[in-house]
């Protein structure tokens, strides 16, 4: 279980084991939708919807519960200790979202790229504000992890995408690497897949329901998840404010990836035989208008960014109201 010191991070809106299963499922839907988009982190969604630390707690509890309760036939104790209902509802939401929204989100990113990226840009900006507010003591030393996070995330988003041979080992490794990024607010697991050239193969496997490939990918996810969750928990326990400053930096740096106006530097042929962008660079709207000869849709982009920003504020407001209601009860 997560140490009580981590539970003191209830300032982020955490409440322990009091989320309705349907609400957890909807959070999973949102996390899955975010994880499909290269540049947006499901961990960010978990953080702003108030389930991040409960998720870490549940993940960390699973290995011990398997050995100490499940193998001894203590099924009810096992289910309780690993917060089974929460994990199953969340996973069901994530998988449902990925299975049903993968094609739709892929289409919208191609058909309405400026508007969709603007929405996620606003969402991440609001998430930066939300996560930054959880720091307990603002001291100058926090600038170091903040700047480090910005530089690292910006550098990752500027890396050139590559393509690897999608072997069994590649799918397993991609799962482990992607899940480590997905659980961290501000680091996009799907973008990591883009960088290592595994985004298209994984998305194709999802669309084709290739069970053998998906099981390999999920096995990698499980291996990576149990490792990174314990590390994050330990870090929050010992260096709460430093970790939040680092995560805030990650999110600021990731804004480079979700900037709506891009210049395509190179192209690739996808599994459908279509030419799609491989490497891109952020440019100003007026430069985009000159180079692409298209309307940069600045007003609509601003509106979508404000919609994304407002959505985070709405989620935070609902969470705070429910927290107050629970406290009063």
C-alpha positions in Angstrom: 0.0 0.0 0.0 1.1 3.6 -0.5 2.6 5.1 2.6 0.4 7.5 4.6 2.7 10.3 3.5 1.6 9.8 0.0 -2.0 9.9 1.2 -1.3 13.3 2.5 -1.3 14.4 -1.1 -5.1 14.6 -0.7 -4.5 18.2 -1.6 -4.8 17.1 -5.2 -8.3 16.0 -4.6 -7.6 12.4 -3.7 -10.2 10.5 -1.8 -9.5 6.9 -0.9 -11.8 4.3 -2.3 -14.9 6.4 -2.5 -15.3 6.7 -6.3 -18.4 5.1 -7.8 -17.6 2.3 -10.3 -19.4 4.1 -13.1 -17.3 7.3 -12.4 -14.1 5.2 -12.5 -15.2 3.7 -15.8 -15.7 7.1 -17.3 -12.3 8.2 -16.0 -10.9 5.1 -17.8 -12.7 6.2 -21.0 -11.0 9.6 -20.7 -7.6 8.1 -20.0 -7.8 5.7 -22.9 -8.8 8.5 -25.3 -5.9 10.6 -24.1 -3.4 7.7 -24.5 -4.4 7.3 -28.1 -3.3 10.8 -29.0 0.5 11.2 -29.3 1.4 14.1 -27.0 -1.3 13.6 -24.4 -0.8 11.5 -21.2 -3.3 9.3 -19.6 -1.5 10.0 -16.4 -2.4 13.7 -16.7 -6.1 12.7 -17.0 -5.8 10.4 -13.9 -4.2 13.3 -12.0 -6.7 16.0 -12.8 -9.7 13.6 -12.2 -8.5 12.7 -8.7 -7.6 9.0 -9.1 -3.8 9.2 -9.6 -2.7 8.2 -6.2 -5.4 5.6 -5.7 -4.2 4.1 -9.0 -0.6 3.9 -7.7 -1.8 2.4 -4.5 -3.8 -0.3 -6.2 -1.0 -1.1 -8.6 1.6 -1.4 -5.9 -0.7 -3.7 -3.8 -1.3 -6.3 -6.6 2.0 -8.3 -6.4 1.8 -8.7 -2.6 -1.9 -9.5 -2.7 -1.2 -12.2 -5.4 1.4 -14.0 -3.3 -0.1 -13.5 0.2 -3.8 -13.8 -0.5 -4.6 -15.1 -4.0 -2.3 -18.1 -3.9 -3.8 -19.0 -0.5 -7.3 -18.9 -1.8 -8.3 -15.8 0.1 -10.1 -14.3 -2.9 -12.2 -11.7 -1.0 -9.1 -10.4 0.9 -7.1 -10.3 -2.4 -9.8 -8.3 -4.2 -10.1 -5.9 -1.3 -6.4 -5.4 -0.8 -5.6 -4.7 -4.5 -8.8 -2.5 -4.9 -10.0 -4.9 -7.6 -13.3 -3.2 -8.5 -11.5 0.1 -9.0 -8.8 -1.5 -11.2 -11.2 -3.6 -13.3 -13.6 -0.6 -13.9 -10.7 1.7 -14.8 -9.1 -0.9 -17.1 -12.5 -1.6 -18.7 -12.9 2.1 -19.5 -9.4 2.4 -20.9 -9.8 -0.7 -23.2 -13.3 0.3 -24.2 -12.1 3.8 -25.2 -9.1 2.4 -27.1 -11.3 -0.2 -28.9 -14.1 2.2 -29.8 -12.3 5.6 -30.2 -9.0 4.6 -31.9 -10.4 5.0 -35.4 -12.5 8.1 -34.6 -9.6 10.0 -33.0 -7.2 8.9 -35.8 -9.7 10.3 -38.3 -10.2 13.6 -36.4 -6.5 14.2 -36.1 -6.3 13.9 -39.9 -9.5 15.8 -40.8 -9.4 18.5 -38.1 -5.8 18.6 -36.9 -5.6 22.3 -35.8 -8.8 22.1 -33.8 -8.1 18.8 -32.1 -4.5 19.7 -31.2 -5.7 23.1 -29.9 -8.2 21.3 -27.6 -5.4 19.2 -26.1 -3.1 22.2 -25.9 -5.7 24.0 -23.7 -6.2 20.8 -21.6 -2.5 20.5 -20.9 -2.1 24.2 -20.1 -4.9 23.8 -17.5 -3.3 20.6 -16.2 0.0 22.5 -15.7 -1.9 25.0 -13.5 -3.7 22.3 -11.7 -0.7 20.2 -10.9 1.5 23.2 -10.0 -1.1 24.2 -7.4 -0.5 21.0 -5.4 3.0 22.0 -4.4 3.1 22.5 -0.6 6.0 25.0 -0.4 7.1 27.2 -3.2 10.9 27.6 -2.9 13.5 28.7 -5.5 15.1 25.2 -5.5 12.0 23.9 -7.3 13.1 25.7 -10.4 15.7 23.1 -10.9 13.4 20.1 -11.4 10.9 22.3 -13.2 13.4 23.4 -15.8 14.9 19.9 -16.0 11.4 18.5 -16.8 10.7 21.2 -19.4 14.0 20.5 -21.2 13.7 16.7 -21.1 10.1 16.7 -22.4 10.8 19.3 -25.0 13.8 17.3 -26.2 11.7 14.1 -26.4 9.0 15.8 -28.5 11.7 17.1 -30.8 13.2 13.7 -31.4 13.0 12.3 -34.9 10.6 9.4 -35.2 12.1 6.0 -36.3 10.8 2.8 -37.5 11.7 -0.6 -36.1 10.9 -4.2 -37.2 7.7 -5.1 -35.3 9.0 -8.4 -33.8 7.5 -10.0 -30.7 10.3 -8.6 -28.6 9.6 -5.1 -30.0 5.9 -5.3 -29.1 6.8 -6.4 -25.5 9.4 -3.7 -25.1 7.1 -1.0 -26.6 4.5 -1.9 -24.1 6.9 -1.7 -21.1 8.3 1.7 -22.3 4.9 3.2 -23.3 3.2 2.3 -20.0 6.0 3.9 -18.0 5.4 7.1 -19.9 1.6 6.9 -19.8 1.6 6.7 -16.0 3.6 9.9 -15.7 1.6 13.1 -16.1 3.0 15.1 -19.0 4.8 12.2 -20.8 2.8 10.7 -23.6 3.1 7.0 -24.0 1.7 7.1 -27.5 4.3 9.6 -28.5 7.0 7.4 -27.2 5.6 4.7 -29.5 5.8 7.2 -32.4 9.4 8.0 -31.6 10.4 4.3 -31.6 8.3 3.6 -34.7 5.8 1.3 -32.9 2.7 3.6 -32.9 1.4 2.5 -36.3 2.0 -1.3 -35.7 0.3 -1.1 -32.3 -2.6 0.9 -33.6 -3.0 -1.5 -36.5 -3.0 -4.5 -34.1 -5.8 -2.8 -32.1 -7.9 -2.1 -35.1 -7.4 -5.7 -36.4 -7.9 -7.2 -32.9 -4.7 -9.2 -33.3 -4.9 -11.1 -30.0 -1.4 -12.5 -30.0 0.3 -9.2 -30.7 -1.9 -7.4 -28.2 -1.2 -10.0 -25.5 2.5 -9.4 -26.0 2.1 -5.6 -25.8 -0.1 -6.0 -22.7 2.5 -8.2 -21.0 5.1 -5.5 -21.6 2.7 -3.0 -20.1 2.2 -5.1 -17.0 5.9 -5.5 -16.5 6.6 -1.8 -16.9 3.6 -0.7 -14.8 4.6 -2.6 -11.6 8.1 -1.2 -11.9 7.3 2.4 -12.5 4.4 2.7 -10.0 6.5 1.7 -7.1 9.3 4.1 -8.1 6.8 7.0 -8.4 5.2 6.2 -5.1 8.7 6.1 -3.4 9.6 9.5 -5.0 6.3 11.1 -3.9 6.8 9.9 -0.4 10.4 11.3 -0.1 10.3 14.3 -2.5 6.7 15.4 -2.9 7.2 19.0 -4.1 10.3 18.1 -6.2 8.3 15.4 -8.0 5.4 17.7 -8.7 7.8 20.4 -10.0 9.3 17.8 -12.3 5.9 16.6 -13.5 4.8 20.2 -14.1 8.0 20.7 -16.2 7.2 17.5 -18.2 3.7 18.9 -19.0 5.1 22.3 -20.1 7.7 20.7 -22.3 5.1 18.4 -23.9 3.2 21.5 -25.2 5.6 21.5 -28.1 4.1 18.2 -29.3 0.5 19.4 -29.1 1.1 22.8 -30.7 -1.6 23.0 -33.4 0.5 24.4 -36.3 3.2 22.1 -37.7 5.6 22.0 -40.6 6.1 18.5 -42.0 9.8 17.7 -42.3 9.5 14.1 -43.6 6.8 11.6 -44.6 6.1 7.9 -44.3 3.7 5.4 -45.9 1.3 3.9 -43.3 -0.2 0.4 -43.3 -3.0 1.6 -45.6 -0.6 2.8 -48.2 -1.2 6.5 -47.4 1.4 9.2 -47.1 1.4 10.6 -43.5 3.7 12.9 -41.6 6.7 11.3 -39.9 8.7 14.2 -38.4 7.2 17.6 -37.8 8.2 21.0 -36.3 6.1 23.6 -34.6 5.7 26.9 -36.5 3.6 30.1 -36.0 0.1 30.3 -37.4 1.0 32.9 -40.0 4.0 30.9 -41.1 1.7 27.9 -41.4 -0.7 30.0 -43.6 2.2 30.9 -45.9 3.7 27.4 -46.2 0.6 25.3 -46.3 -1.6 27.8 -48.1 -4.4 27.0 -45.6 -6.4 29.0 -43.2 -4.7 28.7 -39.8 -8.2 28.9 -38.1 -6.8 30.9 -35.2 -10.1 32.0 -33.7 -11.5 28.4 -33.8 -8.2 27.2 -32.4 -8.4 29.6 -29.5 -12.0 28.6 -28.8 -11.0 24.9 -28.7 -8.0 25.6 -26.5 -10.4 27.5 -24.1 -12.8 24.5 -24.2 -9.9 22.2 -23.2 -8.9 24.5 -20.4 -12.5 24.9 -19.2 -13.0 21.1 -19.2 -10.1 20.7 -16.7 -11.6 23.5 -14.5 -15.0 21.8 -14.7 -13.5 18.4 -13.6 -11.7 20.1 -10.8 -14.8 21.9 -9.6 -16.9 18.8 -9.7 -14.2 16.9 -7.8 -14.0 19.6 -5.1 -17.8 19.7 -4.7 -17.9 15.9 -4.2 -15.0 16.1 -1.8 -16.8 18.7 0.3 -20.0 16.6 0.2 -18.1 13.5 1.3 -16.5 15.5 4.2 -19.8 16.9 5.3 -21.3 13.4 5.3 
